[in-house]
Every structure is written in structure tokens, then in C-alpha cells.
Amino acid sequence: MFRIFLTLIPCFALLHSKVKKPNVLFIAVDDLATSLGCYGDIVAKTPHIDRLAMRGVRFDRAYNQIPLCNPSRASLMTGLRPDQIKVYDLDRHFRDEVPEVTTLSQHFLNNGYVTSRIGKIYHYNVPASIGTNGFDDAPSWQKTINPRGRDKTDEELIFNAEPHRKISGALSWLAADGTDEEQTDGMIANEAIKLIKEHKDESFFIAVGFFRPHTPYVAPKKYFDLYPIEKLRLPFAPANDREDIPAAAFAHNNPIPNYNLEEQTCLKALQAYYACVSFVDAQVGRILKSLGELGLAENTIIVFWSDHGYHLGEHQGIWQKRTLFEEGARAPLIFLDPRARGNGKSSTRIVEFVDIYPTLIDLANLPHPQTQKLAGRSLAPLLENPLAEWKGKAITQILRPADSRLKKMTMGCSIRTARWRYTEWSEGKAGIELYDHTEDPNEFNNLARDPSPEIRRQIGLLRKNLRLKSSGKTPTTPVNPPRL
């Protein structure tokens, strides 16, 4: 009997170790601004994501490295900055530059986890590539699932406010007939729930990538009904807002305020965007409910993120992404580790998306990858104490093609500190910007236009810190200008 008991001890130890190994539910939402109730948006109706934020730690000042889908996602998944992986457009794969890099999910796979992807984690051309692998990375996953819903088959019904553009980049929308589960994102939630059930007894890293609210804004009609047009307003901006902003600061695909569309059309686009946000919120809620019903909530780390920020008419009519303003650089980030003492609080510390990789491997007690030195740092101390001393600085950049405004390809780089945002274009030759967020949170007053001696000194300090992590130089590696 004693001998049998000794034999069982290692088995119990192994079982205990397996149970203690935390799962990871990695939820990405495409083109989601901080248009969520938990981030103070009084219009958004997002009860499920708000509830997640109340249970975990909401990072109020989290910044992506580059506000464009492919490079942002590649940076986050490799834990490296755009200048390290040399990805700036929608066409280049990070393995062209760093073929041996170990991605975040690949690292979990290498350490005994089941890794699966449903939907968009790496870049997809939306909506063209929905239902395919998109611009995926095969070594990152054991299993991939690519649903294709009614939003694809009903594309001819979508209204395009700018017919000269493809619906992928135009303000376009559809209040769809049918149910949530007929849409691609509804199908993604279904598949996520199935995978969680299938692997409930294993340690899993399940990545769930929703396509909305990326254009075209497609959601079931009931979500449009949540946002009556007459109750919506476009963002305020002073009449002279654009006078002190360099031309390079405005994206090449949106140089004209509101695309020269009428206000009513823009309000309809705004309604459609919020409808998509609420639609995705409902799908997130379904997944989280299933996680709880399966008894996995207490052993699952949840990360909720968007690939970058998004404009909804700020600065007299900027829409979509590709800017270094606060709206483009800042994005939602929520961590829920059931063990963390900081749960239920928010953090105002400056953090970056390159911090996600080291945070997750820290929380899962995994070693750092041997193939690369990660650019970020673990947010674990902030999960324990969201107001811990941090001294964070965030670097965001974007590459502009040459056009009628810019004689040559132009790199823009921005640094965000607790007080300041400093941005320069073509190392300052195409313009600089400085905003004081203690007095000007909407970035209406560019202090770099007529700087005092003290402001000049501050610019010098910020530029020095910016240069430590971003060269500001135009890349010599391959870039496809039409895909910037």
C-alpha cells in the first residue's frame, strides 16, 4: 500500500502542475478605437467588454507601434518594433527580415501549449481575404479556422459612400438582415467556444480575431437601432485646428476633411461603426460566458486588444487610421489574470503593445525566446499594482508615400510620455508637433509651431528619447507605396 502511494505521488504532482498552468484567451478586434463604455465613451454600448475591464486591469494609455494592420500585428506578435522587423506596409511579411523569429503563440506552442487561431490575428485584406488564411504565419499555430459568413456573400448590398474607392478602405456599411451567427464574427465566436470546449482539459493559447469594426461596417440591423442618428454628433474641433498641423500628419488616403462627404453621411458612418462595436461586444460576451460555464475562468489569462487606434472625424474630419495623433496611436488593452491583485482597477501608466509578449510569457512562467531579444517589458508589476512607478514612454511611427503633398517617402515618428506627445516627420524636415496633454488632451495646440526657449528644451529631450527606439529614417528595405 505504501509503495502504491509513493507511485501515485508523481502522478498527483503532474496533474497539479497541469492544472496550475494558465490558459491564454487572446482576443483581437480589428480597427477598434477606445470607443468602449469602460474607456469613458458615453455613446458606446459595450456591456460585456466593460464587465471584462471591471474584472481585470484596463490600460488607459496603451499605444501601438504603428497604426496600420499588418505592421502593427507583426510587431505585437514578434515583440519587436517596426524598425527591427522592417515591416511598414500591408504586403511585407516579418519573416522576410527575421526568418528565425519566434512569435508569441509559437513560443507557447514550443512550451507545451495547444495553439489555435480563429479569424484575424495576422493581417488580412478585409473583406477580400475573409474565409482564407490571409497573411498568416504557419509556425504560429497548430490549428487555424477561417469562417466566412453572410457579410461576404451579401457584399453587393453594402452601401459605399465613396464609390471610387473599394469598400475595404471607404466609409461603407450594411445594416444586415439575419442573426449574429450568420455573420463571420458570429461564426468566429461559435468556433472559439467549440475550441475552448475541445481543449478544456489541456493548456491552451486560443487566439480569437474579430474582423469588425473594420470597413465595411457590417452588423445585424438590431445593433444599428442602438444608435439613433439624431443622437450622434461628430467630434468638436476649433475652426483653425488644422492651421498649425504639418501636411504630413494627415494620411495620404484622407487628406480632405471628412472625405468631402456631407455631415449626415458621416453620421451614418458613425452609427455603423458603433453598431459593429456593439456587435463584436456581444460575441466577446458569448465567449466569456462559455469560459465561465466550463469552469475555466479562474485558470485563464484573458488579453483584449485592438491592432491600433481609429479616427471617427477628429481634427475636422480625420477617419480611420494611419495617424500619429492620440486617436491613432492609442488603443484598447485589457488584461485579466485571475491571480493579479490589481484586478478591478485601471492603470494610467504609459505602456506599449510590444509589452504584451513579455507580459504573457512572464504570467505563464515561460522562459524568454532564444531567437530574439524582446523590445518591451512585462506589465506584470502593473497587474499587481496598476499605479506602480513605471516611467513609461511609447513610440509609434508611420510611413507615408510620396504624393502631391510630400516630395518623397516620409517617415513619421512619435513619442508619448505622461505629459507630452512629440512627433516629427522626415526627422523634422517635413514638420514637427508638440502637444501638452495636461492642458491640451485633444491635441489642438501645436506648441512646436512657435516654441518658447523652454519648449525648445523640451523638444530636445523628447527627440533624444525618441531616437533611442526609432531612427526616423526612410527604410531601405522593400516597401510597396500603394500599400502604405
GIWODA-V371764 format. One record per helix or strand. SS is the DSSP state (helix for helix, strand for strand). FROM is the first residue (numbers start at 1). TO is the last residue. If there is no record, write none. Layout:
# GIWODA-V371764
ss:from:to
SS:FROM:TO
SS:FROM:TO
This chain:
# GIWODA-V371764
ss:from:to
helix:2:20
strand:23:29
helix:37:39
helix:47:55
strand:57:63
helix:69:78
helix:82:85
helix:94:96
helix:104:110
strand:114:119
helix:138:140
strand:143:145
helix:150:153
helix:155:157
strand:159:160
strand:172:176
helix:180:182
helix:184:198
strand:204:210
strand:217:220
helix:221:224
helix:229:231
helix:241:244
helix:247:249
helix:257:260
helix:263:293
helix:297:299
strand:300:306
strand:311:313
helix:314:317
strand:318:320
helix:326:329
strand:330:330
strand:333:336
strand:345:352
helix:355:363
helix:380:384
strand:394:400
strand:410:416
strand:420:425
strand:432:436
helix:453:467
helix:481:483
